[in-house]
């Protein structure tokens, strides 16, 4: 399934592209709920924002997603910025060339879009950005229809990495500076899109895409989100009394590698 080749022009005359391919299911994929210690989970706040928790960050990068179907890697770049802001206390200079280079490396040189699960496995092996190699320790899927589980992914893991089936109405709403919401005549699905989610409150969720922070209602999230992952960048951040059970995560990873 190829991503849509349709471009949508914003009021600012910026072209936008999609590029998330159909979700690939793998029964070996770790589930986030299986590595959370329910008894140690903190109460969920009414609202949370990763950027506010980090002290503020400016991120208006499109990362080539106005010309290429590279949203899967663009979403990775937005998330890597936050991981490294947490790690290094600075904003690393990820460039369009870094994102585009990794995108074409994973597609074999074609502008074909990517499957999120396959790209997550590449991320575990590392990618070059800002002159360094950045990898992740593990990822785990979560049930996006479970709002509490979704919120815990955002709070505990510095955000979430999700895929949505984007309708035409969402493009129009984005053009008009409106939040993504469900309407009866949504114009049909244009294709799959990957975004980094970094905030929520009682009414909405916030993602970063096409150089903007974009609100979506929980109703939109429920209708159009079709895959969602929490990412453990470095297990050393999770101590023995953490609600994220990295020892159990180790066991799952070992079992997967032995299959």
Residue, then its C-alpha position, 0 to 999 in steps of 0.5 A: x500500500x503506497x502513501x497518498x501522493x496528494x499534496x495539500x497547500x496551506x494558507x502559507x503556501x506550504x505543501x504537505x505530504x503523507x507517508x505512513x503505510x498500512x500498519x504491520x502487525x507482529x505478535x511479538x511486539x511488546x505491549x506497554x501495559x505488560x511492562x507497567x507496574x500498575x501499583x506504582x503508576x502515579x495519578x494522571x494529571x488533568x493536563x501534561x505537556x512534554x515541552x513544558x516539563x523540559x523547560x520549553x522548546x522551539x520546534x517548527x521543523x517540517x523536516x522535508x515533509x512538505x516535499x517527501x512522504x517522510x513523516x515517519x522519520x520526521x516524527x522520529x526527529x521531533x521525538x529525538x529532539x525531546x529525548x536529547x533535550x532531556x539527556x543533554x539539556x540542549x536542542x541538538x541541530x537535526x537537519x532536513x538532510x539528516x531526516x531525508x538521508x535516513x528516510x531514503x536509507x530505509x526506503x532503498x532510495x524511493x519516495x514510497x513512505x514507510x511502515x512504522x513498525x519496520x522503521x522502529x526496528x531500524x531506530x533501535x539499530x540507530x540513525x545518524x543525526x546532528x553528527x551523532x548516532x541515536x538509538x532507542x532501547x525498546x518500543x511497546x505498542x499501546x491501545x489508543x482507545x484506552x485514554x489512560x494508557x495513552x496518557x501514561x505513555x505521554x507522561x512516562x515516556x516523553x510522548x508517544x509515536x502514533x499513526x493516524x488515517x488522515x481525512x480530508x477534513x483534517x487537512x482543511x482544519x489544519x489549513x485554517x488553523x483549527x484543531x482536528x475534530x470529527x465532522x460528519x462529511x470528512x471527505x474521505x481518508x487521504x492516507x496514513x500520517x505519523x506524528x509525535x504526540x507530546x501533550x494532552x488535557x481533558x479535551x484534546x491531544x497535541x501533536x507536532x506535525x508539518x512544523x506546527x503544534x496541532x491540537x486534536x480532540x479525543x474524539x478525533x484520536x479515537x476515530x482516526x488513530x490506527x497504531x500507537x507506540x511508547x518508546x523507551x530510549x534508555x532503560x537506565x532512566x528507569x530505576x527499580x521502583x519505576x512504574x516502567x518495569x525494565x527488567x520485565x522489558x529485558x525479559x521480553x526482548x530476550x525472548x523475542x531475540x531467541x525466537 
